[in-house]
Amino acid sequence: MNRNKRSLALDLSRPEGRAVLKRLLASADAVIENFKTGMMER
């Protein structure tokens, strides 16, 4: 059931982490976030 699934942890307080996130979002089928409300907008 969980075959071929991958996960990744990024440090969004660093510019390198945000750059990786933006690159991944461009081609992602699904994004799961685990933040407080409004955190992704900041």
VOBA-360316 format. One record per atom (N, C-alpha, C, O): z, x, y; residue in three letters. Coordinates in steps of 0.02 Angstrom, whole numbers, padded with zeros to 5 digits, always signed. Each point is the difference from the previous one (the first is absolute). Layout:
<nodes>
ZXYala ...
</nodes>
This chain:
<nodes>
+00000+00041-00059met +00000-00041+00059met +00000+00043+00063met -00032-00018+00049met +00066+00074-00050asn +00003+00043+00059asn -00044+00061-00005asn +00014+00052+00031asn -00067-00056-00069arg -00044+00057-00008arg -00041+00012+00064arg -00018-00047+00035arg +00005+00110-00022asn -00043+00022+00055asn +00026-00019+00069asn -00038+00000+00048asn +00102-00015-00042lys +00029-00014+00065lys +00030+00064+00027lys +00027+00041-00037lys -00033-00032+00103arg +00026+00059+00032arg +00044-00020+00058arg -00008-00053+00029arg +00054+00096-00012ser +00042-00012+00058ser +00004+00064+00041ser -00015+00054-00025ser +00036-00062+00087leu +00002+00057+00045leu +00055-00012+00051leu +00008-00056+00024leu +00029+00107-00007ala +00050-00004+00052ala -00022+00043+00058ala -00016+00059-00009ala +00015-00087+00069leu -00022+00036+00060leu +00056+00001+00052leu +00038-00048+00005leu -00033+00102+00032asp +00047+00004+00056asp -00038-00021+00062asp -00037+00040+00030asp +00045-00103-00009leu -00037-00027+00056leu +00026+00024+00067leu -00029-00016+00052leu +00083+00054-00051ser +00024+00028+00063ser -00038+00063+00018ser +00006+00026+00056ser -00046+00000-00103arg -00040+00060+00013arg -00073-00019+00009arg -00024-00046-00033arg -00012+00079+00077pro -00071-00015+00012pro -00042+00007-00064pro -00048-00038-00009pro +00065+00086-00033glu -00039+00010-00061glu +00007-00061-00046glu -00049-00021-00031glu +00108-00007+00026gly +00011-00059-00041gly -00037-00061+00026gly -00029-00037-00039gly +00028+00028+00105arg -00037-00056+00030arg -00075+00009-00010arg -00035-00050-00012arg +00010+00111+00016ala -00072+00012-00011ala -00020-00017-00071ala -00053-00030-00012ala +00095+00049-00036val -00014-00017-00070val +00000-00075-00010val -00043-00027-00034val +00091-00007+00064leu +00004-00073-00006leu -00062-00033+00028leu -00028-00045-00033leu +00005+00065+00091lys -00060-00030+00029lys -00061+00011-00044lys -00041-00045-00007lys +00035+00104-00022arg -00056+00015-00044arg +00002-00043-00062arg -00052-00024-00024arg +00111+00014-00004leu +00008-00041-00060leu -00012-00075+00014leu -00030-00035-00041leu +00052+00012+00099leu -00009-00071+00017leu -00073-00020+00006leu -00018-00057-00012leu -00024+00104+00030ala -00071-00014+00008ala -00033-00021-00065ala -00050-00036+00000ala +00078+00058-00057ser -00032-00016-00064ser +00047-00036-00049ser -00017-00006-00059ser +00074-00017+00083ala +00049-00030-00045ala -00018-00072-00017ala -00024-00038+00042ala +00037+00019-00105asp -00007-00069-00021asp +00063-00040+00016asp -00004-00059+00016asp +00062+00091-00019ala +00064-00033+00013ala +00048+00051+00029ala -00002+00059-00017ala +00045-00083+00061val +00052+00042+00030val +00066-00037-00006val +00005-00058+00020val +00045+00091-00046ile +00067-00028-00006ile +00044+00040+00047ile +00004+00061-00006ile +00029-00095+00051glu +00045+00035+00045glu +00072-00021-00012glu +00013-00057-00020glu +00032+00102+00031asn +00071-00013-00010asn +00038+00023+00062asn +00041+00045-00002asn -00056-00078+00058phe +00030+00017+00064phe +00034-00062+00029phe -00011-00056-00023phe +00051+00067+00074lys +00028-00055+00038lys -00057-00034+00038lys -00052+00030+00011lys +00061-00093+00008thr -00051-00037+00037thr -00019+00036+00064thr +00044+00020+00038thr -00109-00011-00027gly -00025+00032+00061gly -00007+00075-00004gly -00026+00030+00046gly +00048+00001-00100met -00002+00073-00006met -00071+00027-00002met -00015+00050+00031met -00029-00083-00068met -00069+00025-00006met -00036-00004+00068met -00043+00042+00014met +00059-00091+00028glu -00032-00005+00065glu +00020+00058+00046glu -00040+00022+00041glu +00102+00002-00050arg +00022+00056+00042arg -00037+00062-00021arg +00012+00054+00028arg 
</nodes>
